[in-house]
Amino acid sequence: MFDCSRWFELTRYTGDAEVGMPNQQQPSAIPEFARRRARALIGWLPVNEGALCLAGRQMEQQANPDHVARCETARQAVAARPPGIDQNALVAELPGTLQPHVDAIRQTAIGAQILQESGEPKWVDLAKVCAAQPQIFVEDAARRVEGISADDLAKLAAITLPVPTPTQMPVAFDKAKNAWIVSSPNPNLRVAGNFNTPVGPGLMGLGFAVTLGVSYVHVARLGDRYFLRDGYHRAYGLMAVGVRFAPALVTEYNSFEEVGLPQGLLPQAAYLGDRPPLLRDYLDDTVAADTSVPAAQKTVVVQALEVSSVG
């Protein structure tokens, strides 16, 4: 007999049961309490995908003709734009009054590592930055920038470049499944490492380190194109309340693979092409629209199994 431990990360819809388990029938409709308001860049989505997005990802429903027409009109608006974008003067030096904030970030181990890898923060014109994410959650954006003003530089920096601080995570133990469960609506919840160490006479501790990773507003430069790598909800929220300029990380990359973008974004040709979406386009009703999406919950499960083998 031997002990083994395994971990997996899953994303589940709030209210669903046993999501992520194989061969399990899932409910076809997500109740309203388990949905979140969103804005989608339908002008850069294929018509069928855009219509599905406007329908709230209710895949069991037939395409709504009004949704299809709305998406076709949005795509035509994008096609009618002149090719090319103006990203001149997108990046400037950070105001000197924010240097103490940058120093505070650097005094933390996590912050120092991020700055070493990503470079010094800059002053960024968010309205000129390209968007790669097809949709954002409206409530998240509003909550993160509540009470902000363009002249409050210290509060701006605290939103876009937070100083890393210890965070408590809700941890539960499922005795029946012999598993530790950590769950959060924050998508930055992740497994950060593993360890083994003696914990007592004849006892070995085996496990995984879990963290709520710090997230900064982060602009990537690839060639002559700037696009947002992280921080979409904060960037949208700031522009929605009239704040166009903010501190952010700006990193130059040599290849698309080096940027390390997640899955589920717009096609690469959309935000690196001739008529890319900009962050301000989330606010433009000619190319973007209100919708709702299932509320996601990030969960990490660390489970111990006892397995008997023969031979």
URURQUI-V740977 format. One record per residue. PSI is psi in whole degrees, -180 to 180 (* if undefined). NEAR is the number of other ideal C-beta (glycine too) atoms within 8 Angstrom. D_CENTER is the distance of its C-alpha to the mean C-alpha in Angstrom with 1 decimal. Layout:
BEGIN
((PSI | NEAR | D_CENTER) (PSI | NEAR | D_CENTER))
END
This chain:
BEGIN
((142 | 5 | 41.9) (159 | 6 | 38.7) (141 | 8 | 35.4) (151 | 7 | 32.1) (148 | 11 | 28.6) (154 | 7 | 25.5) (155 | 10 | 21.9) (153 | 7 | 19.2) (140 | 10 | 15.6) (154 | 8 | 15.1) (129 | 9 | 12.9) (157 | 10 | 15.4) (133 | 11 | 16.1) (130 | 10 | 17.5) (-20 | 8 | 21.3) (154 | 11 | 21.6) (133 | 3 | 23.9) (36 | 6 | 23.5) (140 | 10 | 20.5) (-11 | 7 | 20.0) (139 | 6 | 23.7) (153 | 3 | 25.6) (36 | 3 | 28.3) (131 | 6 | 27.4) (128 | 3 | 27.8) (148 | 6 | 24.8) (142 | 6 | 25.4) (-24 | 6 | 25.2) (140 | 6 | 24.1) (124 | 12 | 21.4) (157 | 7 | 23.2) (-36 | 4 | 22.2) (-16 | 6 | 21.5) (22 | 11 | 18.7) (158 | 12 | 17.0) (142 | 11 | 14.8) (143 | 9 | 15.5) (166 | 12 | 13.3) (134 | 13 | 14.1) (141 | 13 | 14.3) (73 | 15 | 15.6) (-20 | 15 | 18.5) (-15 | 14 | 20.6) (7 | 14 | 18.8) (147 | 13 | 18.6) (149 | 5 | 21.7) (-46 | 10 | 23.9) (-40 | 8 | 23.8) (-40 | 8 | 20.0) (-42 | 16 | 19.8) (-39 | 14 | 22.5) (-38 | 11 | 20.8) (-44 | 14 | 17.7) (-26 | 14 | 20.1) (7 | 12 | 21.8) (28 | 10 | 18.8) (25 | 9 | 18.6) (89 | 10 | 22.1) (-17 | 6 | 23.3) (-11 | 5 | 26.8) (148 | 7 | 27.6) (155 | 3 | 29.3) (129 | 10 | 27.7) (125 | 10 | 28.6) (-35 | 6 | 30.8) (-39 | 6 | 29.5) (-43 | 12 | 25.9) (-45 | 12 | 27.1) (-39 | 8 | 29.1) (-42 | 13 | 26.3) (-40 | 15 | 24.1) (-41 | 9 | 27.1) (-41 | 9 | 27.8) (-40 | 15 | 24.3) (-37 | 13 | 24.6) (-37 | 8 | 28.1) (-39 | 11 | 26.9) (-45 | 12 | 24.6) (-27 | 7 | 27.5) (-10 | 5 | 29.8) (146 | 7 | 27.9) (145 | 3 | 29.7) (150 | 5 | 28.2) (158 | 5 | 26.4) (158 | 7 | 24.5) (108 | 5 | 25.5) (21 | 9 | 23.3) (145 | 4 | 26.3) (27 | 5 | 26.0) (-33 | 9 | 22.2) (134 | 10 | 22.3) (169 | 7 | 24.9) (147 | 5 | 25.9) (138 | 12 | 24.4) (139 | 7 | 27.0) (-26 | 5 | 29.2) (-15 | 7 | 28.8) (0 | 13 | 25.3) (-39 | 8 | 26.7) (-34 | 7 | 27.3) (-43 | 13 | 23.6) (-40 | 13 | 22.8) (-38 | 8 | 25.7) (-37 | 10 | 24.4) (-45 | 14 | 21.1) (-24 | 9 | 23.3) (-8 | 7 | 25.5) (149 | 10 | 23.0) (-44 | 5 | 22.7) (-46 | 8 | 18.9) (-42 | 14 | 18.9) (-39 | 11 | 21.8) (-42 | 8 | 20.2) (-45 | 12 | 17.1) (-36 | 13 | 19.5) (-38 | 6 | 21.8) (-33 | 6 | 19.3) (-14 | 9 | 17.5) (174 | 8 | 20.5) (142 | 6 | 21.6) (151 | 13 | 19.5) (171 | 13 | 20.7) (120 | 10 | 21.3) (139 | 15 | 19.2) (98 | 10 | 20.0) (-33 | 15 | 16.7) (-21 | 9 | 18.7) (-4 | 10 | 19.6) (136 | 16 | 16.2) (152 | 14 | 15.3) (137 | 16 | 12.2) (-13 | 10 | 11.0) (128 | 9 | 8.5) (-24 | 10 | 11.1) (160 | 11 | 10.1) (157 | 12 | 8.7) (122 | 11 | 10.0) (-46 | 11 | 13.1) (-41 | 8 | 14.1) (-44 | 11 | 11.0) (-46 | 14 | 11.6) (-40 | 10 | 15.3) (-38 | 8 | 15.3) (-24 | 10 | 13.5) (17 | 14 | 16.1) (130 | 6 | 19.1) (10 | 5 | 22.3) (152 | 12 | 21.2) (156 | 7 | 23.6) (-26 | 9 | 23.7) (-2 | 4 | 26.5) (80 | 8 | 25.0) (-36 | 10 | 23.7) (-42 | 9 | 23.5) (-35 | 10 | 21.2) (-47 | 14 | 19.1) (-37 | 12 | 18.7) (-27 | 10 | 18.0) (-48 | 13 | 14.9) (-29 | 14 | 13.5) (69 | 15 | 15.0) (144 | 9 | 15.7) (124 | 10 | 18.5) (132 | 8 | 17.5) (152 | 5 | 19.5) (138 | 3 | 20.3) (132 | 5 | 18.4) (134 | 4 | 20.2) (138 | 9 | 18.6) (114 | 7 | 20.3) (131 | 7 | 22.2) (151 | 8 | 24.6) (124 | 7 | 27.3) (103 | 9 | 28.4) (-37 | 5 | 32.0) (-37 | 4 | 32.8) (-1 | 6 | 30.1) (50 | 8 | 30.5) (142 | 10 | 26.8) (138 | 10 | 24.5) (125 | 12 | 21.5) (127 | 13 | 18.5) (143 | 10 | 16.1) (146 | 11 | 13.4) (-11 | 7 | 11.0) (118 | 7 | 8.7) (-9 | 6 | 6.4) (0 | 9 | 7.6) (128 | 15 | 11.0) (165 | 10 | 12.7) (123 | 10 | 16.2) (-9 | 7 | 17.1) (-177 | 6 | 20.7) (164 | 8 | 24.0) (161 | 9 | 27.4) (136 | 7 | 31.0) (146 | 6 | 33.6) (136 | 6 | 36.9) (2 | 6 | 36.7) (174 | 5 | 40.4) (118 | 3 | 43.6) (13 | 3 | 42.9) (131 | 7 | 39.3) (127 | 7 | 36.3) (126 | 9 | 32.8) (132 | 8 | 30.1) (-173 | 9 | 26.4) (145 | 11 | 22.8) (129 | 9 | 20.9) (141 | 11 | 17.8) (154 | 7 | 15.5) (91 | 9 | 12.7) (144 | 8 | 11.5) (141 | 10 | 11.6) (129 | 6 | 8.8) (154 | 13 | 10.5) (119 | 15 | 10.4) (118 | 13 | 11.2) (132 | 16 | 13.2) (139 | 11 | 14.5) (124 | 10 | 18.1) (108 | 11 | 19.6) (-124 | 4 | 23.2) (16 | 3 | 23.7) (130 | 11 | 20.3) (131 | 12 | 17.5) (158 | 14 | 14.0) (129 | 16 | 10.6) (-37 | 10 | 8.8) (152 | 8 | 6.3) (29 | 13 | 6.7) (-43 | 11 | 6.8) (-40 | 11 | 7.9) (-41 | 13 | 10.3) (-45 | 14 | 11.6) (-45 | 14 | 12.4) (-41 | 14 | 13.9) (-46 | 16 | 16.0) (-31 | 15 | 17.4) (-26 | 10 | 18.1) (15 | 8 | 20.4) (12 | 6 | 21.9) (113 | 13 | 20.4) (-33 | 10 | 20.1) (139 | 8 | 20.4) (157 | 14 | 18.4) (144 | 15 | 18.2) (160 | 15 | 15.5) (141 | 13 | 15.5) (118 | 13 | 16.9) (133 | 12 | 17.5) (131 | 7 | 19.8) (154 | 10 | 19.4) (-20 | 4 | 22.3) (158 | 7 | 20.8) (-39 | 8 | 17.8) (-33 | 5 | 17.7) (-27 | 7 | 17.6) (-37 | 10 | 14.3) (45 | 4 | 12.6) (151 | 7 | 9.8) (175 | 4 | 8.4) (166 | 3 | 10.3) (17 | 4 | 10.3) (177 | 9 | 10.2) (158 | 13 | 13.4) (144 | 5 | 16.4) (-36 | 7 | 16.9) (-20 | 5 | 20.0) (-49 | 11 | 18.3) (-6 | 14 | 16.6) (3 | 10 | 19.2) (-162 | 7 | 22.1) (-26 | 5 | 24.7) (65 | 7 | 23.1) (156 | 14 | 19.4) (143 | 13 | 17.2) (162 | 11 | 16.7) (-35 | 14 | 14.3) (-17 | 9 | 17.4) (-19 | 12 | 17.8) (-25 | 12 | 15.4) (-3 | 9 | 18.4) (112 | 8 | 21.0) (-12 | 5 | 22.5) (-23 | 8 | 24.3) (-4 | 13 | 21.2) (162 | 14 | 18.6) (156 | 10 | 19.2) (144 | 6 | 18.5) (-171 | 13 | 17.6) (150 | 7 | 16.5) (157 | 11 | 14.4) (139 | 10 | 14.8) (119 | 11 | 13.4) (149 | 10 | 11.5) (124 | 11 | 12.4) (131 | 14 | 11.6) (135 | 13 | 15.1) (128 | 15 | 16.8) (126 | 12 | 20.5) (112 | 13 | 23.1) (139 | 11 | 26.4) (132 | 9 | 29.9) (142 | 9 | 32.3) (120 | 7 | 36.1) (132 | 7 | 37.4) (133 | 5 | 41.0) (155 | 5 | 42.0) (133 | 3 | 45.4) (* | 2 | 46.9))
END
